[in-house]
Amino acid sequence: MKIYRVATGRTIAPFGDLARDLFIGTQTLAAWHEAAAQATGLELVDVDDWSEVVAPAYAFADDVWFTEMVLRHFVADTMKAKTSSRLALDKSLVTELCEPLQDAHVDGDRVGFDVFFCAADPEQLEGAPMHVVKAREMKSEIRLPPSAIAGEGRSRDRAVPLTARVVANVRHWIHLLKLSQLSIGVSIIDALRREPRLMLKLRLMRNKDPWELGPHLRFVHPTARVHPTAHIESSVVGPNVVIEAHAHVHRSVIGANVRLGDHAAVMGCTLADGVQVLRGSYLAHCVSMPDATLASYKVQLSLFGREVFLTSSAWLIDAKLVGEVAVKSDAGLVPVGPFLGCCLGHRVTLGAQVAIQAGRAVPNGLTIVGPPEHFLSHVEALPEGTVLAVRGGRAEPIGGGG
């Protein structure tokens, strides 16, 4: 049977690329579609309009992300149906995580997306009843800082989902970031499914401390080079990756030809092909598209486009102590919660001493440097022991005639 991918023409700022050409995790949205269709035994056909869908068939908008597992269950449930239906999830941690700006079809406790089984006229798909695929989420707890908790007596613990059954719209760069974070669990589960002996071993260890399980969940491509002192757990590492001395990779997915320098720490990240993380850098819950060069003392919850260059003393603010971080959208500024970093478009370069507020997106191709007057460019000969300060780019004595 065929599955039609219907072009929407949706582009995502600040990149300007079609949603289908942007990255979720280490591969494009289009590549996720193609892999899911192939694994499900469906023939993928690209069309420009819903009217070109020939029933019976499956069809979806090209700005929707879905995993192989959720498509498998939808197809298994509807293959012999006589009426059309829309893929849906029950409201859950997954649907909550992907908010806001989802623009999904909500009916009570069900959230529907533009993925359909088309039994007859494709022009009538908009009104098709929802078919819910159960998410089967596992949950893990994280603890938030006190500044993020609104109201007295509220719990600081927040649940985050782990599931291979995900479907969501891609409407904004925050969805690329959040779905990439969800894709880490999807990729680990998919890698585990390909190793049934390991799966059985982990089931026998299910009552063990989670810290004992993590080191077993490492899937390293045989062509990767990992220094003996590096530490990898709960991660997928792709071909021709180089991980240097004392680097740490935790709950992350690393694409092909990535290089992590000495003492680099990558936690909860996805790094697409060709990314370089320089020595001593710390990245947490970040997402990078291909060929970026990243150096940072600490950067969190941020999204980097192709060929970004981030210097170690640039600061990407990732929290708001009062109120919520807001992002720019077609609807104006939309609050998205207390924690969010920044988005750097393709080929953005951030120089030293640049600070960017949480939730901001930098357009493609810009180079941003710190204030020139803060950098020393003129030094005169002065007596040894003179104490100087930088003013307007010049080193001037403090006090006296300074």
C-alpha positions in Angstrom: 0.0 0.0 0.0 1.1 3.6 -0.6 1.6 6.4 1.9 1.4 9.9 0.5 3.5 12.7 1.8 1.6 16.0 1.1 3.7 19.1 0.7 2.7 22.0 2.9 5.4 24.5 2.0 5.8 25.3 5.7 9.1 27.0 6.6 10.6 27.4 10.0 12.2 30.6 11.2 15.0 31.6 11.6 16.3 29.0 9.2 14.0 29.7 6.3 14.1 26.0 5.3 11.1 23.8 4.7 10.2 21.9 7.9 10.8 18.6 6.2 14.4 19.6 5.5 15.3 20.5 9.1 16.7 18.2 11.6 15.1 16.3 14.4 17.9 14.6 16.3 20.5 13.5 13.8 18.4 13.3 10.7 16.0 15.4 8.8 12.2 15.2 9.2 12.0 13.9 5.7 14.5 11.1 6.5 12.4 10.1 9.6 9.3 9.8 7.2 11.2 7.7 4.8 12.6 5.3 7.4 9.2 4.9 9.0 7.5 4.2 5.7 10.1 1.7 4.7 10.0 -0.2 8.0 6.2 -0.4 7.8 6.3 -1.8 4.3 4.6 1.2 2.7 5.6 2.9 -0.6 6.2 6.6 0.0 4.9 8.9 -2.7 5.4 12.7 -2.7 2.5 14.9 -3.9 1.7 18.6 -3.8 -2.0 18.4 -2.7 -4.3 16.2 -0.8 -6.5 15.7 -3.9 -3.7 13.6 -5.4 -4.1 10.9 -2.8 -5.5 7.7 -4.3 -7.5 5.7 -1.8 -7.1 3.3 -0.2 -3.9 4.6 1.2 -2.2 6.4 4.0 -1.4 10.1 3.8 0.3 12.7 6.0 1.4 16.4 5.9 5.1 16.8 5.5 5.4 19.1 8.6 4.4 16.3 11.0 6.9 14.1 12.8 6.1 10.6 13.7 8.1 7.6 14.7 8.3 4.2 13.1 6.6 2.6 16.1 3.6 4.9 16.1 3.1 4.4 12.4 3.3 0.6 12.7 0.5 0.6 15.3 -1.7 3.0 13.3 -1.3 0.8 10.1 -1.9 -2.4 12.0 -5.1 -1.0 13.5 -6.5 0.5 10.3 -5.2 -1.5 7.4 -8.5 -3.3 6.9 -10.8 -0.5 8.0 -13.7 0.6 5.8 -13.7 4.2 6.9 -11.0 6.9 7.0 -9.4 7.9 10.3 -6.9 10.4 11.8 -3.9 9.4 13.9 -4.2 10.6 17.5 -2.7 10.3 20.9 -4.3 10.6 24.3 -3.2 13.7 26.2 0.0 12.7 27.9 3.5 13.9 28.9 4.4 13.7 25.2 1.6 16.0 24.0 2.3 18.3 27.0 6.0 18.5 26.3 5.4 19.5 22.6 3.1 22.4 23.6 2.7 25.3 22.9 2.2 26.4 19.3 1.3 22.8 18.2 -1.9 23.8 16.3 -3.1 20.2 16.7 -6.7 18.9 16.5 -7.9 18.5 20.1 -11.1 16.6 20.9 -11.5 16.2 24.7 -8.6 14.1 25.9 -7.5 13.2 22.3 -5.0 15.1 20.2 -5.1 14.4 16.5 -2.5 15.1 13.7 -2.5 15.3 10.0 -1.7 11.6 9.5 -4.6 9.7 7.9 -5.8 6.4 6.7 -7.8 7.3 3.6 -10.5 4.8 2.8 -12.3 6.9 0.2 -12.5 10.6 -0.9 -9.3 12.4 0.3 -11.3 15.7 0.3 -13.2 14.4 3.4 -10.1 13.6 5.5 -10.4 16.8 7.6 -13.5 15.4 9.3 -12.2 11.8 9.7 -12.7 10.4 13.2 -9.6 10.0 15.5 -7.9 6.7 16.0 -5.8 6.8 19.2 -2.5 4.9 19.4 -1.5 4.4 23.0 1.7 6.2 23.9 3.0 3.6 26.5 5.2 6.2 28.2 7.8 5.5 30.8 8.6 8.3 33.1 11.6 9.6 34.8 11.8 12.5 37.3 13.9 15.6 37.2 14.1 18.2 39.9 13.7 21.9 39.0 15.3 24.8 40.8 13.1 26.6 43.4 13.0 29.7 41.2 11.0 27.7 38.6 8.2 26.7 41.0 5.2 29.1 41.1 3.3 29.0 44.3 4.0 27.6 47.8 4.0 23.9 48.4 4.3 22.9 44.8 6.5 19.9 44.0 9.9 20.6 42.4 9.8 17.2 40.7 8.7 17.0 37.1 8.1 13.9 35.0 9.7 13.5 31.5 8.5 10.9 29.0 10.4 8.0 27.4 8.5 6.4 24.6 9.0 5.2 21.0 5.5 6.3 20.0 5.5 9.9 19.2 3.7 12.1 16.7 3.8 15.9 16.7 3.5 18.9 14.5 6.6 21.0 13.6 5.5 24.6 13.6 8.4 26.4 15.4 12.0 26.0 16.2 11.1 25.0 19.8 9.5 21.9 18.3 12.8 21.0 16.6 14.5 21.3 20.0 11.8 19.4 22.0 11.3 16.6 19.5 15.0 16.1 19.1 15.1 15.6 22.9 12.3 13.0 22.6 14.2 11.4 19.7 17.0 10.4 22.1 14.8 7.9 23.8 13.4 6.7 20.5 16.9 6.1 19.1 17.9 4.2 22.2 14.8 2.1 22.2 15.3 1.3 18.4 18.9 0.4 19.1 17.9 -1.9 21.9 15.3 -3.6 19.8 18.1 -4.7 17.4 19.9 -6.4 20.3 17.4 -8.9 21.8 20.0 -10.5 24.1 20.8 -7.1 25.7 17.1 -6.5 26.0 16.7 -9.8 27.9 19.7 -8.9 30.1 18.2 -5.5 31.0 14.9 -7.1 31.9 16.6 -9.3 34.3 18.3 -6.2 35.8 15.0 -4.2 36.0 15.2 -4.0 39.8 18.7 -2.7 39.8 19.7 0.9 40.5 19.3 3.0 37.3 23.0 4.0 37.6 23.9 0.3 37.1 21.8 0.1 33.9 23.1 3.2 32.1 26.6 1.8 31.1 24.9 -1.2 29.4 22.8 1.1 27.2 25.7 2.2 25.0 25.5 1.6 21.3 28.8 2.6 19.7 29.4 2.0 16.0 32.4 -0.2 15.3 34.2 2.5 13.3 34.0 5.0 16.2 37.2 5.8 18.1 36.7 6.2 21.8 39.5 7.0 24.2 39.8 4.5 27.1 39.3 7.3 29.6 36.0 8.5 28.0 32.7 7.6 29.5 29.6 6.8 27.5 26.2 5.6 28.9 22.6 5.6 27.7 23.8 6.9 24.3 24.0 6.0 20.6 27.3 6.9 18.9 27.5 6.9 15.1 30.2 5.9 12.5 33.6 7.5 12.4 33.0 9.5 15.6 36.1 10.4 17.7 35.6 10.8 21.5 38.8 12.0 23.1 40.3 11.7 26.6 38.0 12.1 29.6 35.0 13.1 27.5 31.6 12.3 28.8 28.5 11.3 26.7 25.3 10.7 28.6 21.7 10.2 27.2 22.7 11.5 23.8 22.7 10.6 20.2 25.8 11.4 18.2 25.8 11.4 14.4 28.6 10.4 11.9 32.0 12.1 11.8 31.4 14.0 15.1 34.4 14.9 17.2 34.3 15.5 21.0 37.4 17.1 22.4 39.2 16.2 25.7 37.0 16.7 28.8 34.0 17.7 26.7 30.7 16.8 28.4 27.6 16.2 26.3 24.4 15.4 28.2 20.9 14.9 26.8 22.0 16.2 23.4 21.7 15.3 19.7 24.6 16.2 17.4 24.2 15.7 13.7 26.9 14.7 11.3 30.2 16.6 11.3 29.7 18.5 14.5 32.8 19.3 16.5 32.7 20.0 20.3 35.9 21.6 21.4 37.8 20.5 24.5 36.4 21.4 27.9 33.0 22.3 26.6 29.7 21.5 28.4 26.5 21.0 26.5 23.2 19.9 28.1 19.9 19.3 26.3 21.2 21.0 23.2 20.5 20.1 19.5 23.0 20.8 16.7 22.5 20.4 12.9 25.5 19.3 10.8 28.9 20.8 10.7 28.7 23.1 13.7 31.7 24.0 15.9 30.7 24.4 19.5 32.7 25.6 22.4 31.1 26.7 25.7 31.8 26.7 29.4 28.1 25.8 29.7 25.2 26.0 27.3 21.8 24.4 27.8 18.5 23.9 26.0 19.6 25.6 22.8 19.3 24.8 19.1 22.1 25.3 16.6 21.7 25.4 12.8 24.2 24.2 10.2 27.8 25.4 10.4 27.2 27.5 13.6 30.4 28.6 15.3 30.0 29.2 19.1 32.9 30.6 21.1 33.5 29.5 24.7 32.8 32.9 26.3 29.5 33.6 24.5 26.6 33.3 26.9 23.2 31.8 25.9 20.8 32.6 28.8 18.5 29.6 29.4 16.1 30.6 32.2 13.9 33.3 33.5 13.7 33.7 37.3 10.4 35.6 37.3 7.7 34.7 34.8 8.2 32.6 31.6 10.5 32.8 28.7 8.7 34.0 25.6 9.4 33.1 21.9 8.5 35.1 18.8 5.8 33.5 16.6 3.2 34.5 14.0 0.9 35.0 17.0 3.3 37.4 18.7 5.3 36.6 21.8 4.2 33.3 23.3 5.3 32.1 26.8 6.8 28.7 26.9 7.9 28.1 30.5 10.7 29.1 32.7 13.5 27.2 30.9 14.6 27.7 27.3 17.9 28.6 25.7 18.4 30.2 22.3 18.3 29.3 18.6 21.2 30.1 16.3 20.4 30.0 12.6 22.6 28.5 9.9 26.2 29.9 9.7 25.8 32.1 12.8 29.0 33.0 14.5 29.0 34.2 18.1 32.2 36.0 19.3 33.5 36.5 22.8 31.5 38.3 25.4 28.2 38.1 23.5 25.1 37.4 25.7 21.8 36.4 24.2 18.5 36.4 26.2 16.5 33.2 26.6 14.1 32.4 23.9 15.8 34.6 21.2 16.4 33.3 17.7 19.4 34.7 15.6 18.8 34.8 11.8 21.0 32.9 9.4 24.5 34.1 8.5 25.0 36.7 11.2 28.3 37.3 13.0 27.9 38.9 16.4 30.9 40.1 18.5 31.2 41.8 21.9 31.4 45.6 22.4 34.7 46.8 20.8 35.3 49.3 23.6 35.6 46.3 26.1 38.5 44.8 24.2 42.0 46.2 24.5 43.5 47.4 21.2 45.9 50.2 22.3 48.6 49.8 24.9 51.2 52.6 25.7 54.5 52.2 27.4 54.0 52.9 31.1 56.0 52.3 34.3 56.1 48.7 35.5 53.5 48.0 38.2 51.0 50.5 36.7 47.4 49.3 37.2 45.3 49.8 34.1 41.7 49.5 33.0 40.3 49.2 29.5 38.3 52.3 28.4 37.2 52.7 24.9 39.6 50.1 23.7 42.6 51.7 25.4 44.5 50.7 28.5 44.5 53.6 30.8 45.8 54.0 34.4 43.3 53.7 37.1 43.1 56.9 39.2 45.4 59.8 38.7 45.0 61.0 35.2 42.9 57.9 34.2 
